[in-house]
Amino acid sequence: MPTDDQADDDLRAVAASFHAMAQNVPGALFRYVLRPDGTDAVEYMSPACIDLWEVDAAAIERDASVLWQMVDPDDRPAMYASVQRSAE
């Protein structure tokens, strides 16, 4: 059975591999989180997002509303509903 230290090392290795892959994937690779209280966050955004939206990944990670502001206001209710269904 692996030790906690080995499990931590394995997790770090997987994370490093993921980040290396994300650096080379065209488009955006991200982790979006919708919390039970209704707040949301982008916990990770790949750097290539700048090619799609001309917004730095760090800005999106600091404030997920940056992405929502790019959605046409008429389309936001359907997008919010879709995200809610996905979260459920």
Backbone bond lengths (Angstrom), bond angles and torsions (degrees), N, CA, C in turn:
res aa  C-N    CA-C-N  psi(-1)  N-CA   C-N-CA  omega(-1)  CA-C   N-CA-C  phi
1 M - - - 1.458 - - 1.534 108.49 -
2 P 1.356 117.23 131.96 1.460 119.41 -178.06 1.523 111.40 -67.95
3 T 1.308 114.99 149.80 1.458 120.19 176.53 1.519 109.10 -80.16
4 D 1.330 115.29 166.88 1.465 119.32 176.49 1.519 110.42 -60.42
5 D 1.325 117.28 -38.48 1.462 120.65 178.77 1.524 110.65 -63.40
6 Q 1.332 117.31 -41.71 1.460 120.44 178.79 1.518 111.06 -66.28
7 A 1.320 116.79 -40.27 1.465 120.78 177.94 1.530 110.07 -62.84
8 D 1.334 116.66 -41.93 1.468 120.53 177.62 1.525 110.78 -62.91
9 D 1.334 116.40 -42.25 1.467 120.55 177.86 1.523 111.01 -62.59
10 D 1.336 116.68 -42.36 1.458 121.32 179.31 1.526 110.79 -63.27
11 L 1.324 116.05 -42.37 1.463 120.71 179.24 1.524 110.66 -63.96
12 R 1.315 117.39 -42.48 1.470 120.96 177.67 1.527 110.66 -62.36
13 A 1.328 117.23 -39.50 1.462 121.06 179.70 1.533 110.96 -65.19
14 V 1.317 116.70 -41.88 1.467 120.72 177.95 1.529 109.90 -64.05
15 A 1.326 116.23 -43.68 1.470 120.24 179.70 1.527 110.39 -62.66
16 A 1.308 117.55 -42.46 1.465 121.27 179.05 1.526 110.63 -63.03
17 S 1.313 117.10 -40.74 1.461 121.74 178.44 1.529 110.24 -64.27
18 F 1.322 116.60 -44.23 1.460 121.28 178.06 1.523 110.81 -59.70
19 H 1.335 117.15 -47.37 1.457 120.70 -178.22 1.525 111.17 -64.88
20 A 1.309 117.86 -37.13 1.468 121.05 177.18 1.524 109.93 -63.97
21 M 1.324 116.62 -42.67 1.459 120.51 178.06 1.525 110.61 -64.76
22 A 1.320 116.61 -44.39 1.463 121.48 -177.56 1.527 111.57 -61.58
23 Q 1.321 117.27 -28.91 1.461 120.86 178.77 1.524 111.50 -65.30
24 N 1.329 117.39 -22.79 1.456 121.95 -174.04 1.525 114.55 -111.75
25 V 1.305 117.87 1.09 1.465 121.67 -179.70 1.528 108.59 -86.43
26 P 1.340 116.86 126.64 1.467 117.45 176.38 1.528 109.87 -69.66
27 G 1.305 115.94 150.45 1.458 119.98 -179.67 1.513 111.17 86.12
28 A 1.291 115.95 -151.71 1.464 121.07 -175.89 1.520 110.73 -119.95
29 L 1.298 114.40 132.42 1.459 122.83 173.42 1.521 104.63 -120.38
30 F 1.320 116.84 122.01 1.463 117.62 -174.78 1.512 111.90 -147.37
31 R 1.335 113.36 164.70 1.457 120.73 174.30 1.522 107.27 -120.10
32 Y 1.320 114.42 111.71 1.454 122.03 -179.82 1.517 108.28 -103.49
33 V 1.325 116.78 134.98 1.457 121.47 -178.35 1.524 109.41 -124.49
34 L 1.323 115.36 127.35 1.455 121.60 172.82 1.525 106.42 -108.67
35 R 1.320 115.33 116.43 1.469 120.13 -175.72 1.534 110.92 -85.16
36 P 1.337 116.69 158.16 1.480 120.20 -179.67 1.524 114.00 -56.43
37 D 1.344 117.13 -28.14 1.467 119.14 -179.65 1.535 112.73 -82.83
38 G 1.344 116.21 2.33 1.461 120.67 177.44 1.521 114.36 95.09
39 T 1.331 117.44 -12.32 1.457 118.76 176.48 1.520 109.51 -74.82
40 D 1.309 115.46 157.78 1.453 119.22 -179.59 1.520 110.45 -134.02
41 A 1.320 114.83 167.40 1.460 120.48 179.23 1.513 108.88 -159.20
42 V 1.307 115.12 151.16 1.455 121.49 169.03 1.522 104.19 -104.20
43 E 1.320 115.84 106.29 1.467 120.34 -175.80 1.520 112.15 -79.93
44 Y 1.331 116.42 -23.00 1.461 120.66 176.32 1.523 108.49 -150.27
45 M 1.320 115.86 137.20 1.457 122.27 174.61 1.522 107.56 -137.60
46 S 1.326 116.48 128.40 1.458 119.80 -179.85 1.531 110.14 -70.13
47 P 1.321 116.20 149.94 1.460 120.01 -175.72 1.531 114.42 -63.14
48 A 1.329 118.55 -24.37 1.466 120.58 -178.61 1.522 112.61 -68.92
49 C 1.327 118.20 -6.39 1.461 120.40 177.88 1.522 110.75 -58.38
50 I 1.298 116.77 -26.60 1.464 119.90 -179.64 1.529 110.90 -61.90
51 D 1.339 117.00 -29.20 1.461 120.69 177.89 1.527 111.43 -68.83
52 L 1.321 117.21 -30.06 1.471 121.43 -179.72 1.521 112.73 -85.23
53 W 1.311 115.49 -48.37 1.458 120.38 -168.84 1.521 114.93 -114.82
54 E 1.337 116.63 -3.89 1.460 121.60 -177.64 1.525 111.73 56.47
55 V 1.326 115.19 36.17 1.459 122.75 177.24 1.523 107.50 -130.36
56 D 1.307 116.06 134.06 1.456 122.10 179.68 1.530 110.93 -66.09
57 A 1.317 116.59 141.46 1.468 121.95 -179.50 1.527 111.59 -55.43
58 A 1.314 117.39 -40.81 1.469 120.66 -178.45 1.526 111.37 -62.06
59 A 1.327 117.61 -35.98 1.470 120.64 178.92 1.525 110.69 -64.91
60 I 1.326 116.26 -39.78 1.467 120.45 179.22 1.524 110.39 -69.94
61 E 1.331 117.25 -38.38 1.467 120.24 178.52 1.523 111.44 -66.78
62 R 1.330 117.02 -31.61 1.475 120.27 178.22 1.520 111.78 -73.72
63 D 1.352 116.10 -31.98 1.462 119.28 -173.36 1.527 109.68 -151.12
64 A 1.326 116.54 101.37 1.469 121.55 -178.23 1.521 112.27 -63.12
65 S 1.316 117.71 -20.66 1.467 119.35 -179.41 1.527 111.46 -64.28
66 V 1.327 117.12 -18.62 1.463 120.93 175.90 1.525 109.20 -56.72
67 L 1.334 117.36 -41.92 1.465 120.62 178.18 1.522 111.47 -69.09
68 W 1.336 116.47 -44.92 1.460 119.91 -177.97 1.524 111.34 -62.09
69 Q 1.330 117.46 -32.28 1.460 120.81 -179.77 1.527 111.73 -67.67
70 M 1.329 117.54 -19.62 1.465 121.13 178.53 1.528 112.43 -82.56
71 V 1.329 116.86 -13.12 1.467 121.24 179.14 1.526 108.37 -83.62
72 D 1.323 116.27 133.34 1.457 120.76 177.90 1.530 108.63 -54.21
73 P 1.336 117.28 132.78 1.474 120.12 -178.58 1.527 113.74 -52.59
74 D 1.325 117.52 -33.58 1.464 120.20 178.88 1.528 112.33 -69.40
75 D 1.334 116.50 -23.66 1.470 121.26 -178.35 1.528 113.12 -93.29
76 R 1.326 117.64 -13.06 1.470 120.33 -175.18 1.523 114.06 -60.48
77 P 1.343 120.35 -43.67 1.472 118.14 179.95 1.527 112.68 -57.08
78 A 1.317 117.24 -42.64 1.465 120.09 179.26 1.523 110.86 -66.95
79 M 1.331 116.94 -38.50 1.476 120.07 178.14 1.528 110.31 -64.86
80 Y 1.337 117.11 -46.54 1.465 120.61 178.35 1.527 110.70 -58.86
81 A 1.336 117.03 -42.79 1.461 120.72 179.96 1.520 110.29 -64.25
82 S 1.308 117.55 -40.36 1.455 121.42 178.30 1.530 111.95 -62.81
83 V 1.323 115.58 -43.62 1.465 120.09 178.12 1.531 110.26 -63.92
84 Q 1.322 116.63 -41.97 1.463 120.28 179.56 1.534 111.08 -61.94
85 R 1.338 116.92 -44.03 1.473 120.36 178.41 1.526 110.40 -61.69
86 S 1.305 116.07 -40.79 1.464 120.71 179.32 1.526 110.85 -64.17
87 A 1.322 116.59 -40.20 1.464 120.73 -179.33 1.521 111.64 -67.03
88 E 1.322 116.02 -33.14 1.468 119.77 -179.47 1.506 109.99 -71.11
